[in-house]
Amino acid sequence: MSAPHNRSYAGPLIVLAGATGFSFKAIFVKAAYAHGVDATTLLALRMLFSLPVFLLMALWARGSGEPLARKDWWSIVALGFAGYYLSSYLDFLGLLFIPAGLERLILFLQPTLVVLMSAALFRTPVRRHHVISLVLSYGGMAIVFVSTLQIAQTPTDIVIGSGLVFASAVAYAGYIIGSGRVIPRIGTTRFTGYASSVACGFVIAQFFVLNRFEALILPAEVYWLALAMAVVSTVLPIWLLAEGIRRIGSNQTSMISAVGPVMTIFFGWLLLGETVTLVQVIGSAMVLAGVLLVSLKVESAAKPN
């Protein structure tokens, strides 16, 4: 009896571990910034440490499926640029200005952005639960944003950083929409390996354009943090969440993953000394409820009757 019982806990624990890994990304970034590294260099280090895994994924899946047409390669380059390069760079820039908890909460709005962008681009219907979700999510976000402005020493930084991270969320939402049309034809592993490798190329090229090689002369702590970010907050969570979806399904995975922003807020308070107020907690709860509503409705609609 104990073996099946233990297996029933395995899926949720795997998803929880993946969500925890993703939630630590902003913590690692903020900790590295304390050592004086710039956003371009830190992102380059993260991608350099992640690149071997992405290349292995690309090599593993290169013979699977149909041969790629020219339009497939253009799609991979465009989506890799938007989803893994541009969104990451804007996010890293935003973290120079705002707390880790606020950053994670803004990024958590991505499912609602997908709804809005799909409605604008493809005339996808906006249903009642979408409207409720949008009101909850953006109402809660407004509460958190105003509360953060009131306690910030430099409110202008909060505005700039929030704008950069929101632009990151928009770029990634566009990536989600585009990849949803490309992945069924290319395959998940092949697409992820190729698109991620392309993004690494963009990041490394940007580093050598904007920085001198001397920028890599950094304290050892920065390299350890970048390695931890690549392993704990990039490679492992991707695999853990995919395995979690296989074991317990997308619906339950979405529910458990919602703990991510809460954990970022908690660890930002515990490890970085970030301020958390009751008003921010209430606003965060509204954002989580709104995003969960739209995410779970989408998943349940996708299930066969």
Backbone torsions as a table, in degrees:
resi	resn	phi	psi	omega
1	MET	NA	-28.2	-174.0
2	SER	-71.7	-33.3	-177.0
3	ALA	-65.2	-51.2	176.8
4	PRO	-61.4	-36.2	179.7
5	HIS	-63.2	-41.6	178.3
6	ASN	-66.4	-38.3	-179.9
7	ARG	-64.9	-30.3	-179.3
8	SER	-66.0	-24.8	178.0
9	TYR	-88.2	-16.8	-172.6
10	ALA	-63.0	-47.2	-177.7
11	GLY	-59.2	-54.0	178.1
12	PRO	-59.2	-38.6	179.6
13	LEU	-66.9	-36.9	177.5
14	ILE	-64.0	-44.8	179.0
15	VAL	-64.9	-41.5	178.6
16	LEU	-61.2	-39.6	177.4
17	ALA	-64.4	-41.5	178.0
18	GLY	-64.1	-43.9	178.7
19	ALA	-63.2	-37.4	177.8
20	THR	-64.3	-42.3	178.4
21	GLY	-60.3	-47.1	178.3
22	PHE	-62.9	-36.9	-177.0
23	SER	-67.2	-23.2	-178.3
24	PHE	-82.3	-10.1	-177.2
25	LYS	-56.9	-49.5	-179.6
26	ALA	-64.6	-33.3	178.1
27	ILE	-64.5	-45.4	178.2
28	PHE	-61.1	-42.4	-178.6
29	VAL	-63.2	-49.0	-179.2
30	LYS	-62.9	-37.7	178.8
31	ALA	-66.3	-38.3	178.7
32	ALA	-68.3	-37.9	178.9
33	TYR	-61.1	-28.6	179.3
34	ALA	-64.6	-17.3	178.5
35	HIS	-96.1	5.9	173.4
36	GLY	89.9	7.6	178.6
37	VAL	-75.8	147.8	178.0
38	ASP	-91.8	166.1	-174.1
39	ALA	-63.4	-41.0	-178.3
40	THR	-62.8	-44.8	-179.2
41	THR	-67.7	-43.4	-178.6
42	LEU	-64.2	-42.5	178.0
43	LEU	-64.3	-38.7	178.2
44	ALA	-62.6	-41.1	178.4
45	LEU	-64.9	-41.6	177.7
46	ARG	-59.5	-45.1	-177.9
47	MET	-71.1	-35.4	177.4
48	LEU	-61.9	-41.1	179.1
49	PHE	-72.4	-28.1	-179.5
50	SER	-86.0	-24.7	-172.7
51	LEU	-54.6	-44.5	-179.5
52	PRO	-55.6	-38.5	179.5
53	VAL	-67.6	-43.3	179.6
54	PHE	-63.6	-38.9	178.2
55	LEU	-65.9	-38.4	176.5
56	LEU	-63.6	-40.0	176.6
57	MET	-61.2	-44.1	180.0
58	ALA	-63.6	-43.0	179.2
59	LEU	-66.5	-39.5	-178.9
60	TRP	-62.2	-38.4	-172.2
61	ALA	-102.2	4.4	-171.6
62	ARG	-65.3	-28.6	-178.8
63	GLY	-92.7	1.3	-177.3
64	SER	-88.2	146.9	175.4
65	GLY	75.2	-171.8	-179.7
66	GLU	-74.1	151.8	174.6
67	PRO	-59.0	145.3	-177.1
68	LEU	-79.8	131.6	175.3
69	ALA	-82.8	170.4	-179.1
70	ARG	-59.7	-39.7	-179.4
71	LYS	-65.5	-30.0	176.8
72	ASP	-65.9	-42.4	179.2
73	TRP	-64.8	-40.4	177.5
74	TRP	-63.8	-39.1	177.5
75	SER	-63.6	-42.0	179.4
76	ILE	-62.3	-45.2	-179.6
77	VAL	-63.9	-46.5	-177.7
78	ALA	-64.7	-44.3	-177.9
79	LEU	-73.4	-35.8	174.5
80	GLY	-62.2	-39.3	177.8
81	PHE	-63.7	-48.4	-175.1
82	ALA	-73.4	-45.9	-170.3
83	GLY	-83.9	-38.6	-174.0
84	TYR	-107.4	-22.1	178.8
85	TYR	-100.6	-64.5	-173.7
86	LEU	-61.6	-47.9	-178.6
87	SER	-63.3	-38.9	179.3
88	SER	-66.9	-42.5	-178.2
89	TYR	-65.4	-44.1	178.3
90	LEU	-63.1	-38.5	178.6
91	ASP	-64.1	-45.6	179.3
92	PHE	-63.4	-38.7	176.9
93	LEU	-64.4	-42.9	-179.6
94	GLY	-61.4	-35.0	-179.3
95	LEU	-69.3	-11.2	172.1
96	LEU	-68.5	-21.1	-169.7
97	PHE	-116.0	-25.1	-172.1
98	ILE	-124.7	160.6	177.8
99	PRO	-65.2	157.0	-179.1
100	ALA	-62.6	-39.4	-178.6
101	GLY	-63.7	-41.8	178.4
102	LEU	-65.5	-39.7	179.0
103	GLU	-59.8	-47.3	-177.9
104	ARG	-65.7	-35.4	179.9
105	LEU	-67.4	-41.3	177.8
106	ILE	-63.8	-44.4	179.5
107	LEU	-63.2	-28.0	-178.8
108	PHE	-68.5	-12.4	177.9
109	LEU	-75.9	-3.5	-174.0
110	GLN	-52.8	-43.4	178.4
111	PRO	-59.7	-35.5	177.9
112	THR	-70.2	-34.0	176.6
113	LEU	-66.6	-35.9	176.5
114	VAL	-62.0	-42.0	177.9
115	VAL	-60.4	-47.7	-177.7
116	LEU	-66.5	-43.3	-178.3
117	MET	-69.4	-36.8	177.4
118	SER	-65.3	-38.7	177.6
119	ALA	-65.5	-39.9	-178.4
120	ALA	-72.6	-40.2	-173.4
121	LEU	-88.2	-37.2	-171.8
122	PHE	-121.4	9.7	-179.9
123	ARG	57.0	33.4	175.8
124	THR	-67.0	133.1	-177.0
125	PRO	-61.6	139.8	173.4
126	VAL	-101.5	110.4	-173.6
127	ARG	-93.5	176.9	-174.4
128	ARG	-59.6	-43.1	-179.0
129	HIS	-67.6	-26.0	174.1
130	HIS	-66.0	-44.3	-178.6
131	VAL	-62.6	-44.9	178.4
132	ILE	-60.8	-43.4	179.6
133	SER	-61.1	-44.1	-178.6
134	LEU	-65.7	-41.3	179.0
135	VAL	-63.3	-45.6	179.0
136	LEU	-63.3	-48.6	-174.1
137	SER	-64.6	-51.1	-175.0
138	TYR	-80.2	-25.6	171.3
139	GLY	-65.8	-45.6	176.9
140	GLY	-63.5	-39.3	179.5
141	MET	-64.8	-38.5	178.1
142	ALA	-63.8	-40.3	178.5
143	ILE	-62.2	-47.2	-180.0
144	VAL	-63.7	-41.9	-177.4
145	PHE	-63.7	-48.3	-179.2
146	VAL	-64.6	-40.5	178.8
147	SER	-63.4	-40.2	178.3
148	THR	-66.5	-38.9	177.2
149	LEU	-60.9	-39.5	-175.4
150	GLN	-67.7	-30.8	-177.6
151	ILE	-100.6	-4.0	-177.3
152	ALA	-76.8	143.4	175.6
153	GLN	-75.0	-31.4	178.2
154	THR	-128.3	86.0	-177.9
155	PRO	-56.9	-31.4	179.7
156	THR	-60.7	-37.5	178.3
157	ASP	-62.6	-38.0	179.6
158	ILE	-64.1	-41.0	179.5
159	VAL	-65.1	-47.3	-178.9
160	ILE	-63.8	-49.7	-177.9
161	GLY	-62.6	-42.5	178.9
162	SER	-63.7	-39.1	177.3
163	GLY	-63.1	-41.1	179.2
164	LEU	-65.6	-44.0	-179.2
165	VAL	-69.3	-36.5	176.7
166	PHE	-64.8	-39.9	175.4
167	ALA	-61.8	-37.1	175.3
168	SER	-60.9	-43.9	179.0
169	ALA	-63.8	-38.5	177.6
170	VAL	-64.1	-44.1	179.1
171	ALA	-61.2	-41.6	-178.9
172	TYR	-72.4	-33.2	175.5
173	ALA	-63.1	-40.2	174.8
174	GLY	-62.5	-37.4	176.5
175	TYR	-63.4	-42.1	180.0
176	ILE	-62.0	-44.6	179.6
177	ILE	-63.1	-46.8	-179.0
178	GLY	-67.4	-41.9	-178.2
179	SER	-67.1	-29.8	177.6
180	GLY	-62.7	-22.2	178.2
181	ARG	-94.0	-16.7	-176.0
182	VAL	-101.9	-40.2	-174.7
183	ILE	-58.3	-42.1	179.4
184	PRO	-57.7	-27.5	-179.6
185	ARG	-88.0	-32.6	-174.3
186	ILE	-96.7	-36.6	-174.8
187	GLY	105.3	143.5	-173.4
188	THR	-63.8	-51.9	-175.5
189	THR	-64.9	-44.0	-179.1
190	ARG	-64.6	-43.7	180.0
191	PHE	-63.7	-47.5	-178.5
192	THR	-61.2	-44.6	180.0
193	GLY	-63.0	-45.2	-178.8
194	TYR	-69.7	-49.4	-176.4
195	ALA	-64.3	-39.6	179.4
196	SER	-67.5	-39.2	178.2
197	SER	-64.9	-39.9	176.3
198	VAL	-60.5	-44.2	179.7
199	ALA	-62.3	-40.0	176.6
200	CYS	-59.0	-39.4	177.9
201	GLY	-62.0	-43.1	177.8
202	PHE	-62.1	-44.0	-177.3
203	VAL	-64.8	-45.5	-178.7
204	ILE	-66.1	-40.1	177.8
205	ALA	-63.2	-41.4	178.6
206	GLN	-61.8	-39.3	-179.9
207	PHE	-59.9	-46.2	-176.7
208	PHE	-73.4	-21.8	175.5
209	VAL	-77.4	-42.0	-172.8
210	LEU	-94.6	-22.4	-174.1
211	ASN	-123.7	156.8	170.0
212	ARG	-89.2	161.5	-178.5
213	PHE	-61.1	-26.7	-179.6
214	GLU	-63.7	-18.0	178.8
215	ALA	-63.7	-18.3	179.2
216	LEU	-82.1	-5.0	175.6
217	ILE	-81.2	95.0	-171.7
218	LEU	-132.8	160.9	174.3
219	PRO	-59.2	150.6	-179.2
220	ALA	-59.0	-30.0	-178.9
221	GLU	-60.4	-35.2	-179.9
222	VAL	-64.9	-41.0	179.4
223	TYR	-67.0	-39.5	177.7
224	TRP	-65.8	-40.0	178.0
225	LEU	-66.3	-39.9	178.2
226	ALA	-65.6	-40.1	177.3
227	LEU	-64.5	-43.3	177.8
228	ALA	-62.4	-39.7	178.0
229	MET	-62.7	-41.4	-179.6
230	ALA	-66.5	-42.1	-175.9
231	VAL	-83.5	-54.7	-172.4
232	VAL	-76.3	-34.3	-173.2
233	SER	-113.1	6.6	178.7
234	THR	-130.5	-68.9	-172.0
235	VAL	-70.8	-54.5	-177.2
236	LEU	-61.9	-46.6	180.0
237	PRO	-60.9	-35.6	177.7
238	ILE	-59.2	-45.7	-179.8
239	TRP	-70.2	-42.8	-176.9
240	LEU	-63.0	-43.2	-179.7
241	LEU	-69.0	-37.0	176.0
242	ALA	-63.0	-42.2	178.2
243	GLU	-67.6	-37.2	177.4
244	GLY	-63.6	-42.1	177.6
245	ILE	-61.9	-39.4	179.1
246	ARG	-63.4	-36.0	-174.8
247	ARG	-84.4	-41.8	-171.5
248	ILE	-123.4	-3.6	177.5
249	GLY	91.2	161.9	-175.4
250	SER	-68.9	-33.7	-176.5
251	ASN	-61.8	-54.2	179.8
252	GLN	-67.0	-33.9	177.5
253	THR	-61.5	-41.7	178.3
254	SER	-61.8	-41.8	-178.8
255	MET	-64.7	-45.9	-178.0
256	ILE	-69.5	-37.1	-178.2
257	SER	-65.7	-19.4	179.8
258	ALA	-63.6	-14.1	177.7
259	VAL	-71.8	-15.3	-176.5
260	GLY	-54.3	-55.5	179.5
261	PRO	-60.6	-35.9	178.5
262	VAL	-63.0	-42.4	-179.7
263	MET	-66.5	-38.3	177.8
264	THR	-63.1	-43.6	177.7
265	ILE	-61.1	-43.9	-179.0
266	PHE	-64.7	-48.7	-177.9
267	PHE	-70.3	-30.1	174.2
268	GLY	-63.0	-38.9	176.6
269	TRP	-70.4	-43.8	-174.2
270	LEU	-72.9	-45.1	-171.6
271	LEU	-97.5	-29.7	-175.9
272	LEU	-109.2	-6.1	179.6
273	GLY	73.3	25.2	179.7
274	GLU	-73.9	144.5	-177.8
275	THR	-79.2	135.6	176.2
276	VAL	-129.0	124.8	179.5
277	THR	-110.4	164.7	178.8
278	LEU	-62.4	-39.1	178.6
279	VAL	-61.8	-40.0	177.8
280	GLN	-65.1	-38.2	178.5
281	VAL	-63.4	-43.7	179.0
282	ILE	-63.2	-46.4	178.3
283	GLY	-61.9	-40.4	178.6
284	SER	-62.7	-41.0	178.4
285	ALA	-61.5	-38.1	177.7
286	MET	-65.2	-42.2	178.4
287	VAL	-61.7	-46.7	-178.8
288	LEU	-62.1	-43.0	-179.8
289	ALA	-63.2	-43.8	-179.5
290	GLY	-64.8	-43.8	-179.6
291	VAL	-68.2	-40.1	177.3
292	LEU	-61.9	-38.3	-179.7
293	LEU	-59.9	-49.9	-178.2
294	VAL	-71.0	-36.6	-178.4
295	SER	-66.9	-46.0	-176.6
296	LEU	-71.9	-33.9	175.9
297	LYS	-63.8	-40.9	178.0
298	VAL	-62.5	-44.5	-178.1
299	GLU	-65.5	-43.8	-177.9
300	SER	-67.7	-32.3	177.4
301	ALA	-68.0	-27.9	-179.0
302	ALA	-79.8	-12.7	-178.4
303	LYS	-77.4	144.0	177.2
304	PRO	-71.4	150.5	178.8
305	ASN	-75.0	NA	NA
